[in-house]
Every structure is written in structure tokens, then in C-alpha cells.
């Protein structure tokens, strides 16, 4: 009687990586992409809020300076001197 050898399962390999390695790399890639997108959204939103705050501050400073009578007189005098 012929001696039978046990059948060994063959591993299907994609580019020489084990399935568990492929799954781990996929998980790392998904987490990295998710973190990058989330970080980008936070930075984009924060930049818009900071820009809006600085715009409001600049407008408040301009209104405060424009409401000072001495500043208005000096600006009018400087404007008249440039025209002459």
C-alpha cells in the first residue's frame, strides 16, 4: 500500500505578505488617513475662526480711532497738506 502524505494547506500570498500583515497594514492606513483628514478639518475651521476674530478686532480698532476728534483733525490736516 502506498504511503499517503498529509495534505498541507497552501497559503495564498499577495506580494509575499501574510493575511494578518495585510490586515494590519490596512488598519494602519485607514487610521492614518482618518487622522490626517480630521486634523486638516480642525486646522481649516480654526483658521477661519481666527481670521474672523482678527477682522472683528481690526474693525473695532478702526472705529475707536475714527471716533477720536484729535485723530480726525490730524487726518484732515494731513489730507489738506497733501492736496496743496
ABEGO torsion letter per residue (X at the ends): XBBBBBBBBBBBBBGGBBAAAAAAAAAAAAAAAAAAAAAAAAAAAAAAAAAAAAAAAAAAAAAAAAABAAAAAAAAAAAAAAAX
